[in-house]
Amino acid sequence: MNEEFSEEGLRKIAEQKVLYRSSVKIHGFIYLSVNCLMMFINIMTNPRYFWFLYPLLGWFIGFGLHFTLYSMYARGTYPKFKRVVIFIFAAYSYVMLLLWVINFNICNQVGLGIFLIDWDIFDMWAIYPTVFAGFGVLVIFLIYIIFFKVNTLEDGEPKSRKERAVDKEMQKIKKNHKLQ
């Protein structure tokens, strides 16, 4: 599928990429600035409890997904279901990071839980959303691999399993239509 783009079409695509890239940079600058300020306030007011981690990681979910979307657009990730799988995996990863930090902080009640490991296996409530949501992400990934991943056939024509099934069904319909 070799498509030629006009000079005007290429310019429009380039303008969109520049606009999206600058919006990610602005988002990143504001994210870093505000979170550095919150970290400074936290250290000055209550250095024993790192509350700034919650807004830092909560906002990181939004920034990370914004960056993920821009990266997929800039690289021309295709087909659409592949973009969906990447986006879901990124969202899962960012949210689980936040949940585990919250889990460790709640278990220890003071400070950054990663350094004060005195928790019990039953205190690890974050394992439940990690496992169950991870199972859902795995199912979506397997659906992508089985049905939507594009394979190159002998004739060099790239087709997914779904496209091959549609072609086969079209041949059946044509065959039945000729018989009638």
C-alpha positions in Angstrom: 0.0 0.0 0.0 2.2 2.8 -1.3 0.4 6.1 -1.1 1.9 9.4 -2.4 1.3 12.5 -0.3 1.1 15.9 -1.8 3.4 18.7 -0.5 0.4 20.3 1.2 -0.6 17.0 2.9 2.9 16.4 4.2 3.1 20.0 5.5 -0.2 19.5 7.4 1.1 16.3 8.9 4.4 18.0 9.9 2.5 20.9 11.5 0.4 18.5 13.5 3.5 16.7 14.7 5.1 19.9 15.8 2.0 21.0 17.6 1.6 17.7 19.4 5.3 17.6 20.3 5.2 21.2 21.7 2.1 20.3 23.8 3.9 17.3 25.3 6.9 19.5 26.1 4.7 22.2 27.7 2.9 19.5 29.7 6.3 18.0 30.8 7.6 21.4 31.9 4.5 22.2 33.9 4.6 18.7 35.4 8.2 19.0 36.5 7.8 22.6 37.8 4.7 22.0 39.9 5.9 18.7 41.3 9.4 20.2 42.2 7.5 22.9 44.1 5.3 20.4 45.9 8.3 18.3 46.8 10.1 21.4 48.2 6.9 22.3 50.2 6.7 18.7 51.5 10.3 18.6 52.6 10.0 22.0 54.3 6.8 21.2 56.2 6.8 17.4 56.9 10.0 15.6 55.8 9.0 12.4 57.5 6.0 11.7 55.2 6.4 12.0 51.4 2.9 13.1 50.4 4.1 14.7 47.3 4.4 11.3 45.7 0.6 10.9 45.4 0.1 14.0 43.1 3.4 13.3 41.4 2.5 9.8 40.4 -1.2 10.6 39.8 -0.3 13.4 37.4 2.4 11.1 35.9 -0.4 8.8 34.7 -1.8 11.7 32.6 1.6 12.9 31.4 2.7 9.3 30.6 -0.4 8.7 28.5 -0.1 12.0 26.8 3.5 11.1 25.9 2.5 7.6 24.8 -0.1 9.0 22.5 2.3 11.5 21.0 4.9 8.8 20.5 2.5 6.5 18.7 1.3 9.4 16.5 4.9 10.5 15.7 6.0 7.0 14.8 2.9 6.3 12.7 1.9 3.2 14.7 -0.6 1.3 12.7 -3.1 -0.5 12.8 -5.6 1.0 15.3 -5.9 -2.1 17.5 -2.1 -2.1 18.0 -2.3 1.5 19.3 -5.1 0.4 21.6 -3.0 -2.5 23.0 0.0 -0.2 23.6 -2.2 2.5 25.2 -3.8 -0.1 27.6 -0.5 -1.6 28.6 1.0 1.9 29.3 -2.1 2.9 31.3 -1.9 -0.3 33.3 1.8 0.2 34.0 1.4 3.8 35.2 -1.6 3.1 37.4 0.0 0.0 39.0 3.1 2.1 39.8 0.9 4.6 41.7 -1.0 1.8 43.5 2.2 0.1 44.7 3.6 3.3 46.0 0.4 4.0 47.9 0.4 0.4 49.2 4.0 0.7 50.5 3.3 4.1 52.1 0.1 2.9 53.8 1.8 -0.2 55.1 4.6 1.8 56.7 2.5 4.9 57.6 5.7 7.0 57.6 8.2 7.9 55.0 8.9 6.2 51.7 7.8 2.6 52.1 10.4 1.2 49.7 13.1 1.9 52.3 11.2 0.8 55.4 10.2 -2.8 54.6 8.5 -4.1 57.7 5.2 -5.1 56.2 3.3 -8.4 56.1 2.3 -10.3 53.0 -1.4 -9.6 53.9 -0.7 -5.9 53.8 0.0 -6.0 50.1 -3.5 -5.2 48.8 -2.1 -3.8 45.6 -1.4 -7.3 44.4 -5.1 -7.8 43.7 -5.6 -5.0 41.1 -2.2 -5.9 39.7 -3.1 -9.5 39.1 -6.7 -9.1 38.0 -6.1 -6.0 35.7 -2.9 -7.7 34.5 -5.0 -10.7 33.5 -7.3 -8.4 31.5 -4.3 -6.7 29.8 -3.0 -10.2 28.9 -6.3 -11.2 27.4 -6.3 -8.1 25.2 -2.7 -8.7 24.2 -3.6 -12.3 23.2 -6.6 -11.2 21.2 -4.3 -8.8 19.4 -1.7 -11.5 18.7 -4.3 -14.1 17.6 -6.7 -12.0 15.5 -5.2 -8.6 14.6 -1.5 -9.1 14.2 -0.5 -8.6 10.6 1.3 -11.5 9.0 3.0 -11.5 5.6 1.7 -14.3 3.4 3.5 -16.1 0.6 2.4 -13.6 -2.0 3.9 -10.8 0.1 0.5 -9.4 0.9 0.3 -8.5 4.7 -3.0 -9.7 6.2 -4.3 -10.2 9.7 -6.2 -13.3 10.7 -9.3 -11.2 10.6 -8.6 -10.0 7.0 -7.9 -13.6 5.9 -11.2 -14.8 7.4 -13.1 -12.0 5.7 -11.4 -12.9 2.4 -12.4 -16.6 2.9 -16.0 -15.6 3.7 -16.2 -13.4 0.6 -15.0 -16.4 -1.5 -17.7 -18.5 0.0 -20.4 -15.9 -0.7 -19.2 -15.5 -4.3 -19.2 -19.3 -4.7 -22.7 -19.6 -3.3 -24.0 -16.7 -5.3 -22.7 -18.3 -8.6 -24.5 -21.6 -7.7 -27.9 -19.9 -7.4 
